Amino acid sequence: MTYRMFLKEITSDSEYLSESDIAYARYHGRRLYTTFKACIRHLKKGDKVLSVGAGIASVEKMLISWGAEVTVIDFESTIETFRKYYNHLGIKSCSGNLFTDHLNLQKGYFNLLLFSEVVEHIPMDPSIQIQNIQPYLASKGIVIVTTPNLGSILHIGKLLFMKPIMEVPEKTFGKVDAENQATHRREYLPSEIKRSYLRAGFRPVCTKYFFYTDKMSFSLIFSFLFGAVIPRFRPGMLLVGENNKQV
């Protein structure tokens, strides 16, 4: 599937998604396509995917269409917002707070665990985030994390001009809930996510750097030109790990 075909599919469900939801999918198309391609590279038809914080479920929609079984975990309010859409797509759902609630999921059931733009929103070591969901992943199952790259040229440029990278403190240190879920509490370097994999009992497999969008501002043009030459300075990163723990 080409990127243009993918983008058309994830922006086609206006019956279930708002204009802002579709605008979000369109803007983040490059990141979503990169995530989808990475997932199917490590799956076979009929495999089971557990996606944390799926939201509008763009990648999850395409994984269902490709031939995977998908379950999403999210806040109860988010699940309720998108329940009709999830049912339409054939996506199973489990509501609750991943880090405080008991999850009604079968242990060792899933072949792939997807944390797409999640770890930066939780004020908790990524290794603990992954360990909390690890019991539901099969032995030799795959975890995929996508998250902003703290070492990107965009962040380096902000620091050169003495501009903050993170959001205002009242958001950064605020309560984690559905209303405040968009706040980035902490961003990471690739080495930190790899270290988290090792601490959680995963073998780091590969790292890929990506651009989030095709929409170009002056700063993004600069980032694109720099990142095209040196990929590790791109704004986003995707890291794959393999579960080494026996279920």
GUFITI-168348 format. One line per field, with one value per residue: residue number from 1; y, z, x negated of N, C-alpha, C, CB in turn. Coordinates in steps of 0.2 Angstrom, whole numbers, plus 5000, padded with zeros to 4 digits. Glycine has a CB too. Example, Ala and Ser with C-alpha at 12.3 -4.5 7.8 and 13.67 -1.06 7.14 Angstrom:
2
seq: (1; 2)
n.north: (4972; 4989)
n.up: (5039; 5035)
n.east: (4934; 4936)
ca.north: (4978; 4995)
ca.up: (5039; 5036)
ca.east: (4938; 4932)
c.north: (4984; 5000)
c.up: (5039; 5039)
c.east: (4934; 4936)
cb.north: (4978; 4997)
cb.up: (5045; 5029)
cb.east: (4943; 4930)
END
This chain:
247
seq: (1; 2; 3; 4; 5; 6; 7; 8; 9; 10; 11; 12; 13; 14; 15; 16; 17; 18; 19; 20; 21; 22; 23; 24; 25; 26; 27; 28; 29; 30; 31; 32; 33; 34; 35; 36; 37; 38; 39; 40; 41; 42; 43; 44; 45; 46; 47; 48; 49; 50; 51; 52; 53; 54; 55; 56; 57; 58; 59; 60; 61; 62; 63; 64; 65; 66; 67; 68; 69; 70; 71; 72; 73; 74; 75; 76; 77; 78; 79; 80; 81; 82; 83; 84; 85; 86; 87; 88; 89; 90; 91; 92; 93; 94; 95; 96; 97; 98; 99; 100; 101; 102; 103; 104; 105; 106; 107; 108; 109; 110; 111; 112; 113; 114; 115; 116; 117; 118; 119; 120; 121; 122; 123; 124; 125; 126; 127; 128; 129; 130; 131; 132; 133; 134; 135; 136; 137; 138; 139; 140; 141; 142; 143; 144; 145; 146; 147; 148; 149; 150; 151; 152; 153; 154; 155; 156; 157; 158; 159; 160; 161; 162; 163; 164; 165; 166; 167; 168; 169; 170; 171; 172; 173; 174; 175; 176; 177; 178; 179; 180; 181; 182; 183; 184; 185; 186; 187; 188; 189; 190; 191; 192; 193; 194; 195; 196; 197; 198; 199; 200; 201; 202; 203; 204; 205; 206; 207; 208; 209; 210; 211; 212; 213; 214; 215; 216; 217; 218; 219; 220; 221; 222; 223; 224; 225; 226; 227; 228; 229; 230; 231; 232; 233; 234; 235; 236; 237; 238; 239; 240; 241; 242; 243; 244; 245; 246; 247)
n.north: (4994; 5011; 5027; 5037; 5030; 5025; 5037; 5042; 5032; 5033; 5045; 5045; 5042; 5051; 5050; 5045; 5051; 5067; 5084; 5089; 5077; 5071; 5080; 5079; 5066; 5068; 5077; 5070; 5060; 5054; 5049; 5040; 5031; 5026; 5019; 5010; 5002; 4997; 4989; 4979; 4973; 4965; 4956; 4943; 4937; 4937; 4938; 4945; 4961; 4973; 4989; 5003; 5018; 5022; 5031; 5040; 5029; 5026; 5019; 5007; 5004; 5001; 4990; 4981; 4980; 4975; 4962; 4959; 4955; 4967; 4975; 4988; 4999; 5012; 5027; 5027; 5037; 5040; 5028; 5028; 5039; 5035; 5023; 5018; 5019; 5011; 4999; 4998; 4996; 4984; 4983; 4978; 4983; 4989; 4997; 5009; 5014; 5011; 5010; 5009; 5002; 4985; 4975; 4967; 4956; 4943; 4934; 4933; 4933; 4942; 4946; 4958; 4973; 4989; 5005; 5020; 5036; 5038; 5035; 5048; 5055; 5050; 5052; 5042; 5030; 5023; 5009; 5004; 5007; 4998; 4986; 4985; 4981; 4970; 4956; 4952; 4950; 4939; 4926; 4931; 4940; 4956; 4973; 4990; 5006; 5022; 5039; 5057; 5063; 5067; 5072; 5078; 5090; 5100; 5102; 5104; 5116; 5125; 5125; 5132; 5145; 5148; 5144; 5136; 5118; 5109; 5109; 5121; 5122; 5119; 5111; 5100; 5095; 5092; 5083; 5066; 5063; 5060; 5073; 5080; 5073; 5076; 5082; 5083; 5075; 5071; 5069; 5058; 5052; 5041; 5031; 5031; 5025; 5012; 5008; 5006; 4996; 4985; 4985; 4981; 4968; 4966; 4963; 4975; 4978; 4986; 5003; 5017; 5033; 5046; 5058; 5068; 5074; 5080; 5093; 5109; 5121; 5135; 5131; 5117; 5114; 5117; 5107; 5095; 5096; 5094; 5082; 5074; 5072; 5067; 5055; 5053; 5065; 5068; 5072; 5062; 5046; 5028; 5013; 4996; 4981; 4965; 4953; 4945; 4937; 4923; 4917)
n.up: (5000; 4995; 5002; 4999; 4996; 5009; 5016; 5011; 5015; 5029; 5032; 5028; 5035; 5039; 5044; 5057; 5063; 5068; 5061; 5066; 5070; 5058; 5052; 5061; 5058; 5045; 5046; 5053; 5045; 5039; 5050; 5055; 5044; 5043; 5056; 5054; 5043; 5050; 5059; 5051; 5046; 5056; 5059; 5055; 5045; 5055; 5067; 5084; 5090; 5103; 5107; 5114; 5120; 5108; 5103; 5089; 5081; 5069; 5063; 5068; 5062; 5049; 5051; 5055; 5043; 5035; 5041; 5054; 5071; 5082; 5098; 5108; 5121; 5132; 5140; 5149; 5145; 5132; 5125; 5125; 5117; 5105; 5103; 5094; 5082; 5084; 5085; 5072; 5064; 5069; 5080; 5095; 5112; 5128; 5142; 5154; 5166; 5161; 5170; 5183; 5184; 5185; 5171; 5160; 5152; 5142; 5147; 5139; 5126; 5115; 5100; 5097; 5104; 5104; 5107; 5102; 5102; 5116; 5127; 5131; 5137; 5149; 5166; 5170; 5171; 5155; 5155; 5165; 5161; 5150; 5156; 5164; 5155; 5149; 5153; 5145; 5133; 5121; 5122; 5114; 5108; 5100; 5104; 5099; 5100; 5097; 5097; 5101; 5096; 5107; 5103; 5091; 5077; 5078; 5091; 5096; 5089; 5096; 5108; 5105; 5103; 5115; 5119; 5127; 5127; 5133; 5139; 5148; 5166; 5174; 5166; 5163; 5176; 5180; 5183; 5177; 5165; 5155; 5151; 5151; 5144; 5132; 5135; 5135; 5145; 5147; 5136; 5126; 5122; 5109; 5115; 5128; 5127; 5122; 5133; 5142; 5136; 5138; 5152; 5155; 5150; 5136; 5120; 5111; 5094; 5082; 5076; 5070; 5061; 5059; 5049; 5055; 5047; 5031; 5030; 5028; 5037; 5040; 5049; 5049; 5036; 5037; 5046; 5039; 5028; 5035; 5042; 5031; 5027; 5039; 5047; 5061; 5067; 5064; 5068; 5074; 5082; 5080; 5089; 5090; 5099; 5106; 5115; 5128; 5139; 5146; 5145)
n.east: (4996; 4997; 4991; 5001; 5012; 5014; 5016; 5028; 5037; 5037; 5042; 5055; 5067; 5078; 5091; 5090; 5079; 5073; 5071; 5059; 5053; 5050; 5042; 5031; 5027; 5023; 5013; 5003; 5000; 4988; 4981; 4990; 4991; 4978; 4978; 4988; 4982; 4971; 4977; 4983; 4973; 4968; 4978; 4989; 5003; 5018; 5012; 5012; 5014; 5011; 5015; 5010; 5018; 5025; 5034; 5041; 5038; 5031; 5020; 5023; 5035; 5031; 5023; 5032; 5039; 5028; 5027; 5025; 5029; 5036; 5035; 5039; 5033; 5038; 5043; 5058; 5068; 5063; 5064; 5078; 5081; 5077; 5083; 5093; 5086; 5075; 5083; 5088; 5076; 5072; 5064; 5058; 5061; 5054; 5057; 5050; 5037; 5021; 5011; 5015; 5027; 5034; 5034; 5044; 5039; 5032; 5018; 5002; 5007; 5006; 4997; 4991; 4987; 4992; 4986; 4990; 4985; 4986; 4978; 4972; 4982; 4984; 4980; 4969; 4956; 4952; 4949; 4956; 4969; 4970; 4967; 4979; 4989; 4983; 4986; 4996; 4992; 4985; 4972; 4957; 4964; 4968; 4963; 4968; 4963; 4967; 4962; 4958; 4942; 4930; 4918; 4919; 4916; 4925; 4927; 4914; 4912; 4921; 4916; 4904; 4908; 4913; 4926; 4940; 4941; 4951; 4968; 4978; 4975; 4986; 4994; 4985; 4983; 4995; 5011; 5013; 5025; 5040; 5043; 5031; 5022; 5015; 5003; 4985; 4975; 4962; 4949; 4938; 4922; 4915; 4907; 4912; 4924; 4920; 4913; 4923; 4930; 4921; 4921; 4934; 4934; 4933; 4926; 4918; 4922; 4922; 4920; 4929; 4930; 4941; 4952; 4965; 4975; 4981; 4984; 4977; 4968; 4957; 4948; 4950; 4946; 4932; 4929; 4933; 4923; 4911; 4914; 4915; 4902; 4895; 4902; 4905; 4908; 4921; 4938; 4946; 4946; 4945; 4945; 4941; 4943; 4940; 4949; 4941; 4945; 4952; 4968)
ca.north: (5000; 5017; 5032; 5041; 5026; 5025; 5043; 5042; 5027; 5035; 5051; 5044; 5040; 5057; 5048; 5043; 5056; 5075; 5087; 5089; 5071; 5069; 5085; 5076; 5060; 5070; 5080; 5065; 5054; 5051; 5045; 5034; 5026; 5023; 5015; 5004; 4998; 4994; 4984; 4973; 4969; 4960; 4952; 4939; 4938; 4933; 4940; 4949; 4967; 4977; 4996; 5007; 5025; 5022; 5037; 5039; 5022; 5026; 5013; 5001; 5003; 4998; 4984; 4977; 4979; 4971; 4955; 4957; 4956; 4973; 4977; 4995; 5001; 5019; 5030; 5025; 5042; 5040; 5023; 5029; 5043; 5031; 5016; 5016; 5019; 5004; 4993; 4998; 4994; 4977; 4984; 4976; 4988; 4988; 5004; 5009; 5017; 5005; 5010; 5009; 4997; 4979; 4974; 4961; 4953; 4936; 4934; 4929; 4932; 4946; 4946; 4964; 4978; 4996; 5012; 5025; 5042; 5037; 5036; 5054; 5058; 5047; 5053; 5036; 5027; 5019; 5002; 5002; 5007; 4992; 4980; 4984; 4977; 4964; 4950; 4951; 4949; 4932; 4926; 4933; 4945; 4962; 4980; 4995; 5013; 5029; 5045; 5062; 5062; 5073; 5074; 5081; 5096; 5105; 5103; 5108; 5123; 5128; 5127; 5137; 5151; 5149; 5143; 5129; 5112; 5106; 5113; 5125; 5117; 5117; 5105; 5095; 5091; 5091; 5076; 5062; 5061; 5061; 5080; 5083; 5068; 5078; 5085; 5079; 5075; 5069; 5066; 5054; 5050; 5034; 5027; 5030; 5019; 5006; 5005; 5004; 4989; 4980; 4984; 4977; 4961; 4966; 4964; 4980; 4975; 4991; 5010; 5021; 5040; 5048; 5065; 5067; 5077; 5083; 5100; 5112; 5128; 5136; 5127; 5110; 5113; 5116; 5100; 5090; 5096; 5092; 5075; 5070; 5070; 5064; 5053; 5053; 5072; 5069; 5074; 5056; 5039; 5022; 5008; 4989; 4977; 4958; 4950; 4939; 4934; 4917; 4918)
ca.up: (5000; 4995; 5007; 4997; 4997; 5016; 5019; 5009; 5019; 5036; 5032; 5024; 5039; 5041; 5047; 5063; 5065; 5068; 5056; 5069; 5070; 5051; 5051; 5064; 5054; 5039; 5047; 5056; 5040; 5038; 5056; 5055; 5039; 5046; 5061; 5050; 5039; 5054; 5062; 5047; 5045; 5062; 5060; 5050; 5045; 5060; 5073; 5088; 5092; 5108; 5106; 5120; 5119; 5101; 5100; 5083; 5078; 5061; 5062; 5070; 5056; 5043; 5053; 5054; 5035; 5033; 5043; 5061; 5076; 5086; 5104; 5111; 5128; 5133; 5146; 5148; 5141; 5125; 5123; 5124; 5112; 5098; 5103; 5088; 5077; 5085; 5083; 5064; 5062; 5072; 5085; 5102; 5117; 5135; 5145; 5160; 5166; 5160; 5175; 5190; 5184; 5183; 5164; 5159; 5146; 5143; 5148; 5134; 5121; 5110; 5097; 5096; 5108; 5101; 5111; 5097; 5104; 5122; 5133; 5132; 5140; 5156; 5170; 5173; 5167; 5150; 5156; 5170; 5157; 5146; 5161; 5166; 5150; 5146; 5154; 5140; 5127; 5120; 5122; 5108; 5105; 5098; 5106; 5095; 5103; 5093; 5102; 5098; 5097; 5110; 5100; 5085; 5076; 5080; 5099; 5096; 5087; 5101; 5114; 5103; 5104; 5122; 5119; 5130; 5124; 5136; 5140; 5154; 5172; 5177; 5162; 5164; 5182; 5181; 5184; 5171; 5164; 5149; 5149; 5151; 5141; 5126; 5137; 5135; 5152; 5146; 5129; 5127; 5117; 5107; 5120; 5134; 5126; 5122; 5140; 5145; 5133; 5141; 5159; 5155; 5147; 5129; 5116; 5106; 5087; 5077; 5077; 5063; 5063; 5054; 5049; 5057; 5042; 5024; 5030; 5029; 5039; 5039; 5054; 5047; 5030; 5039; 5049; 5033; 5024; 5039; 5043; 5025; 5027; 5045; 5049; 5068; 5069; 5062; 5074; 5077; 5081; 5081; 5091; 5090; 5104; 5106; 5122; 5130; 5145; 5145; 5148)
ca.east: (5000; 4993; 4993; 5006; 5018; 5015; 5019; 5035; 5041; 5037; 5046; 5062; 5073; 5081; 5097; 5088; 5074; 5075; 5066; 5052; 5050; 5048; 5036; 5026; 5024; 5020; 5007; 4999; 5000; 4981; 4979; 4995; 4989; 4972; 4980; 4991; 4977; 4967; 4981; 4985; 4966; 4967; 4984; 4992; 5011; 5021; 5009; 5016; 5011; 5014; 5013; 5011; 5020; 5026; 5038; 5045; 5036; 5029; 5016; 5027; 5040; 5027; 5020; 5038; 5040; 5023; 5028; 5023; 5035; 5034; 5038; 5036; 5034; 5038; 5047; 5065; 5071; 5060; 5067; 5085; 5081; 5075; 5085; 5097; 5081; 5072; 5087; 5088; 5070; 5071; 5059; 5060; 5058; 5053; 5056; 5046; 5030; 5016; 5006; 5018; 5033; 5034; 5036; 5048; 5036; 5029; 5010; 4998; 5012; 5005; 4991; 4987; 4989; 4990; 4986; 4989; 4985; 4989; 4974; 4970; 4987; 4985; 4974; 4967; 4951; 4955; 4948; 4962; 4975; 4970; 4968; 4986; 4993; 4979; 4989; 5001; 4988; 4983; 4965; 4954; 4969; 4964; 4966; 4966; 4964; 4965; 4962; 4954; 4935; 4928; 4912; 4920; 4913; 4930; 4926; 4908; 4913; 4925; 4911; 4899; 4912; 4915; 4933; 4941; 4943; 4957; 4974; 4978; 4974; 4993; 4996; 4980; 4983; 5002; 5014; 5014; 5032; 5042; 5043; 5024; 5018; 5011; 4997; 4979; 4972; 4955; 4947; 4933; 4917; 4916; 4903; 4916; 4929; 4917; 4911; 4930; 4932; 4917; 4923; 4940; 4933; 4934; 4920; 4919; 4921; 4920; 4923; 4931; 4932; 4946; 4955; 4972; 4980; 4979; 4985; 4971; 4967; 4950; 4944; 4950; 4942; 4925; 4929; 4933; 4917; 4906; 4915; 4914; 4895; 4894; 4909; 4906; 4910; 4928; 4942; 4949; 4942; 4949; 4940; 4944; 4940; 4943; 4950; 4937; 4947; 4956; 4975)
c.north: (5006; 5022; 5036; 5037; 5025; 5031; 5044; 5038; 5030; 5042; 5051; 5043; 5046; 5056; 5047; 5048; 5063; 5077; 5088; 5083; 5069; 5074; 5082; 5070; 5062; 5073; 5075; 5059; 5051; 5047; 5039; 5029; 5023; 5018; 5009; 4999; 4994; 4988; 4978; 4969; 4964; 4956; 4948; 4939; 4934; 4935; 4945; 4955; 4971; 4984; 5000; 5015; 5026; 5028; 5036; 5033; 5022; 5020; 5007; 4999; 4999; 4992; 4979; 4975; 4974; 4963; 4953; 4958; 4962; 4974; 4984; 4996; 5009; 5021; 5028; 5031; 5042; 5034; 5024; 5034; 5040; 5024; 5014; 5015; 5012; 4998; 4993; 4995; 4986; 4977; 4982; 4982; 4986; 4995; 5003; 5013; 5011; 5005; 5009; 5003; 4990; 4978; 4967; 4958; 4947; 4937; 4930; 4929; 4936; 4945; 4952; 4969; 4985; 5002; 5017; 5032; 5042; 5038; 5043; 5058; 5055; 5049; 5047; 5033; 5022; 5011; 5000; 5002; 5001; 4986; 4979; 4980; 4971; 4957; 4947; 4949; 4942; 4932; 4927; 4938; 4952; 4968; 4985; 5002; 5018; 5034; 5050; 5061; 5068; 5076; 5077; 5088; 5102; 5107; 5107; 5115; 5128; 5130; 5132; 5144; 5152; 5148; 5136; 5124; 5109; 5111; 5117; 5120; 5115; 5111; 5099; 5091; 5090; 5084; 5073; 5060; 5062; 5068; 5083; 5078; 5070; 5081; 5080; 5080; 5075; 5067; 5063; 5054; 5043; 5029; 5026; 5024; 5013; 5003; 5003; 4997; 4984; 4979; 4980; 4970; 4960; 4966; 4970; 4977; 4981; 4998; 5014; 5028; 5042; 5056; 5063; 5069; 5079; 5091; 5104; 5120; 5129; 5132; 5119; 5109; 5112; 5109; 5095; 5090; 5093; 5084; 5071; 5067; 5066; 5062; 5054; 5060; 5073; 5069; 5068; 5050; 5033; 5016; 5001; 4985; 4970; 4956; 4944; 4935; 4928; 4918; 4912)
c.up: (5000; 5001; 5005; 4998; 5005; 5019; 5017; 5013; 5026; 5037; 5029; 5028; 5043; 5045; 5055; 5067; 5064; 5063; 5059; 5069; 5063; 5050; 5055; 5061; 5048; 5040; 5049; 5051; 5039; 5044; 5056; 5050; 5041; 5051; 5058; 5047; 5044; 5058; 5058; 5045; 5050; 5063; 5054; 5051; 5051; 5067; 5077; 5091; 5098; 5108; 5112; 5118; 5111; 5099; 5094; 5079; 5071; 5059; 5063; 5065; 5051; 5045; 5053; 5047; 5033; 5035; 5050; 5065; 5081; 5092; 5106; 5118; 5129; 5139; 5144; 5144; 5134; 5122; 5121; 5118; 5105; 5098; 5096; 5082; 5077; 5083; 5075; 5061; 5064; 5077; 5092; 5107; 5124; 5138; 5152; 5160; 5167; 5167; 5183; 5190; 5182; 5176; 5163; 5152; 5147; 5142; 5142; 5127; 5114; 5107; 5096; 5100; 5105; 5106; 5106; 5100; 5111; 5128; 5135; 5136; 5147; 5160; 5174; 5168; 5162; 5151; 5161; 5166; 5153; 5150; 5163; 5161; 5147; 5148; 5149; 5133; 5127; 5120; 5115; 5104; 5104; 5102; 5101; 5099; 5098; 5098; 5099; 5100; 5100; 5107; 5093; 5083; 5078; 5087; 5099; 5094; 5092; 5107; 5112; 5104; 5110; 5123; 5123; 5126; 5126; 5137; 5147; 5160; 5174; 5173; 5163; 5170; 5184; 5181; 5177; 5170; 5157; 5146; 5148; 5147; 5135; 5129; 5137; 5141; 5152; 5139; 5130; 5121; 5115; 5113; 5126; 5133; 5125; 5129; 5143; 5142; 5137; 5149; 5160; 5152; 5140; 5126; 5111; 5099; 5082; 5079; 5070; 5065; 5057; 5054; 5051; 5051; 5036; 5025; 5032; 5031; 5038; 5043; 5051; 5040; 5032; 5042; 5044; 5030; 5028; 5041; 5037; 5024; 5033; 5048; 5057; 5071; 5067; 5069; 5078; 5077; 5083; 5083; 5092; 5095; 5104; 5113; 5123; 5136; 5143; 5148; 5151)
c.east: (4996; 4996; 5000; 5013; 5020; 5018; 5026; 5039; 5042; 5041; 5053; 5068; 5076; 5088; 5096; 5083; 5076; 5070; 5059; 5049; 5047; 5042; 5030; 5023; 5021; 5013; 5001; 4998; 4993; 4980; 4984; 4993; 4983; 4973; 4983; 4986; 4973; 4970; 4982; 4978; 4965; 4973; 4985; 5000; 5014; 5018; 5013; 5011; 5015; 5011; 5015; 5013; 5021; 5030; 5042; 5043; 5035; 5025; 5019; 5032; 5037; 5024; 5026; 5039; 5035; 5024; 5026; 5030; 5032; 5038; 5035; 5038; 5034; 5043; 5054; 5069; 5069; 5064; 5075; 5086; 5081; 5078; 5089; 5092; 5077; 5076; 5088; 5082; 5069; 5065; 5062; 5057; 5058; 5052; 5053; 5040; 5025; 5012; 5009; 5024; 5031; 5037; 5039; 5045; 5032; 5021; 5007; 5002; 5009; 4998; 4987; 4991; 4987; 4991; 4985; 4990; 4989; 4984; 4972; 4976; 4988; 4979; 4971; 4961; 4954; 4954; 4954; 4968; 4975; 4971; 4975; 4990; 4989; 4982; 4994; 4998; 4985; 4975; 4962; 4959; 4965; 4968; 4963; 4968; 4962; 4966; 4957; 4947; 4932; 4921; 4913; 4917; 4918; 4928; 4919; 4908; 4916; 4920; 4906; 4902; 4915; 4923; 4934; 4943; 4950; 4962; 4973; 4978; 4981; 4996; 4992; 4981; 4990; 5004; 5014; 5021; 5033; 5042; 5036; 5019; 5014; 5004; 4991; 4976; 4965; 4954; 4940; 4928; 4918; 4912; 4907; 4921; 4926; 4915; 4918; 4932; 4928; 4919; 4930; 4940; 4934; 4927; 4922; 4917; 4919; 4923; 4924; 4933; 4936; 4948; 4962; 4977; 4977; 4980; 4979; 4971; 4959; 4946; 4944; 4946; 4935; 4924; 4929; 4926; 4912; 4907; 4914; 4907; 4893; 4900; 4910; 4908; 4917; 4932; 4945; 4945; 4947; 4944; 4944; 4940; 4944; 4943; 4945; 4939; 4952; 4963; 4977)
cb.north: (5000; 5020; 5037; 5043; 5019; 5023; 5049; 5040; 5021; 5036; 5057; 5038; 5035; 5062; 5042; 5036; 5054; 5078; 5094; 5092; 5065; 5070; 5092; 5074; 5056; 5075; 5085; 5063; 5057; 5057; 5050; 5037; 5030; 5028; 5018; 5007; 5002; 4998; 4987; 4975; 4975; 4964; 4957; 4931; 4935; 4926; 4942; 4945; 4972; 4973; 4998; 5007; 5029; 5016; 5043; 5045; 5018; 5033; 5013; 5002; 5010; 5003; 4984; 4980; 4986; 4973; 4951; 4962; 4950; 4979; 4972; 5001; 4998; 5022; 5038; 5024; 5049; 5039; 5017; 5033; 5048; 5031; 5015; 5022; 5025; 5004; 4994; 5006; 4998; 4973; 4991; 4969; 4995; 4983; 5007; 5002; 5021; 5007; 5016; 5015; 5000; 4973; 4976; 4961; 4959; 4931; 4932; 4923; 4935; 4953; 4943; 4967; 4977; 4997; 5012; 5024; 5047; 5030; 5032; 5058; 5056; 5039; 5059; 5031; 5023; 5020; 5001; 5007; 5013; 4992; 4981; 4991; 4982; 4964; 4949; 4956; 4954; 4929; 4918; 4927; 4946; 4963; 4981; 4995; 5013; 5029; 5043; 5069; 5061; 5071; 5068; 5081; 5097; 5102; 5097; 5104; 5124; 5124; 5120; 5136; 5152; 5155; 5143; 5130; 5106; 5103; 5110; 5130; 5120; 5123; 5107; 5098; 5096; 5095; 5076; 5056; 5064; 5059; 5084; 5084; 5062; 5083; 5088; 5081; 5070; 5064; 5072; 5047; 5052; 5033; 5030; 5036; 5021; 5006; 5011; 5009; 4989; 4983; 4991; 4981; 4957; 4971; 4958; 4986; 4972; 4989; 5014; 5017; 5044; 5044; 5068; 5072; 5083; 5080; 5102; 5112; 5129; 5144; 5127; 5108; 5120; 5121; 5099; 5092; 5103; 5096; 5075; 5074; 5076; 5069; 5046; 5051; 5077; 5063; 5078; 5055; 5040; 5019; 5010; 4986; 4980; 4953; 4949; 4941; 4939; 4911; 4919)
cb.up: (5006; 4988; 5008; 4989; 4995; 5019; 5016; 5002; 5020; 5040; 5029; 5020; 5045; 5036; 5044; 5064; 5062; 5074; 5054; 5076; 5072; 5046; 5054; 5071; 5052; 5035; 5053; 5062; 5034; 5037; 5062; 5054; 5032; 5048; 5066; 5045; 5035; 5060; 5064; 5041; 5045; 5068; 5061; 5050; 5039; 5059; 5072; 5094; 5086; 5115; 5099; 5125; 5121; 5099; 5099; 5078; 5080; 5060; 5066; 5077; 5054; 5041; 5061; 5057; 5032; 5036; 5038; 5063; 5080; 5082; 5110; 5106; 5133; 5126; 5147; 5154; 5144; 5125; 5127; 5130; 5112; 5097; 5109; 5086; 5077; 5092; 5086; 5062; 5064; 5066; 5085; 5105; 5116; 5137; 5146; 5163; 5173; 5154; 5175; 5192; 5180; 5188; 5159; 5159; 5143; 5137; 5154; 5136; 5123; 5112; 5090; 5088; 5115; 5095; 5117; 5091; 5100; 5123; 5131; 5126; 5136; 5155; 5176; 5173; 5172; 5143; 5160; 5176; 5152; 5142; 5167; 5168; 5144; 5149; 5161; 5139; 5126; 5113; 5124; 5103; 5109; 5091; 5113; 5088; 5109; 5087; 5109; 5101; 5090; 5118; 5100; 5083; 5068; 5079; 5103; 5092; 5081; 5104; 5116; 5096; 5098; 5125; 5112; 5135; 5124; 5142; 5139; 5155; 5177; 5177; 5155; 5163; 5187; 5176; 5187; 5170; 5169; 5148; 5154; 5158; 5138; 5122; 5145; 5129; 5157; 5152; 5124; 5128; 5120; 5101; 5122; 5136; 5119; 5117; 5144; 5143; 5126; 5141; 5162; 5150; 5151; 5127; 5112; 5107; 5085; 5070; 5082; 5059; 5063; 5054; 5042; 5063; 5046; 5019; 5035; 5022; 5047; 5040; 5061; 5046; 5025; 5044; 5054; 5028; 5022; 5046; 5046; 5019; 5026; 5050; 5047; 5071; 5066; 5058; 5073; 5074; 5086; 5075; 5098; 5083; 5111; 5102; 5123; 5131; 5149; 5148; 5142)
cb.east: (5005; 4994; 4987; 5006; 5017; 5008; 5015; 5036; 5038; 5030; 5042; 5061; 5071; 5083; 5100; 5085; 5067; 5074; 5069; 5053; 5055; 5053; 5038; 5028; 5030; 5024; 5008; 5001; 5002; 4976; 4980; 5002; 4988; 4967; 4984; 4997; 4973; 4964; 4988; 4988; 4960; 4964; 4990; 4990; 5014; 5022; 5002; 5018; 5011; 5012; 5016; 5005; 5014; 5030; 5033; 5044; 5042; 5025; 5009; 5031; 5043; 5021; 5018; 5044; 5040; 5016; 5025; 5018; 5036; 5033; 5038; 5039; 5028; 5041; 5046; 5069; 5069; 5053; 5067; 5088; 5076; 5068; 5090; 5102; 5076; 5070; 5094; 5089; 5064; 5069; 5055; 5058; 5063; 5048; 5063; 5045; 5030; 5012; 5001; 5021; 5038; 5037; 5030; 5055; 5031; 5031; 5008; 4996; 5018; 5005; 4992; 4988; 4986; 4995; 4981; 4994; 4989; 4992; 4967; 4969; 4994; 4986; 4976; 4973; 4946; 4952; 4941; 4962; 4974; 4963; 4963; 4989; 4994; 4972; 4992; 5006; 4982; 4985; 4962; 4953; 4975; 4964; 4964; 4969; 4959; 4970; 4959; 4956; 4931; 4926; 4907; 4928; 4912; 4937; 4926; 4902; 4917; 4931; 4907; 4897; 4917; 4913; 4936; 4947; 4938; 4955; 4980; 4983; 4971; 4998; 4997; 4973; 4980; 5006; 5020; 5009; 5036; 5049; 5046; 5021; 5023; 5014; 4998; 4974; 4975; 4953; 4947; 4935; 4910; 4913; 4896; 4919; 4933; 4910; 4908; 4935; 4930; 4910; 4924; 4945; 4938; 4939; 4918; 4914; 4928; 4923; 4918; 4936; 4925; 4952; 4954; 4974; 4983; 4983; 4991; 4967; 4969; 4948; 4946; 4958; 4943; 4924; 4935; 4939; 4915; 4906; 4922; 4916; 4891; 4889; 4910; 4899; 4905; 4930; 4947; 4956; 4936; 4953; 4937; 4944; 4940; 4938; 4957; 4929; 4951; 4953; 4980)
END
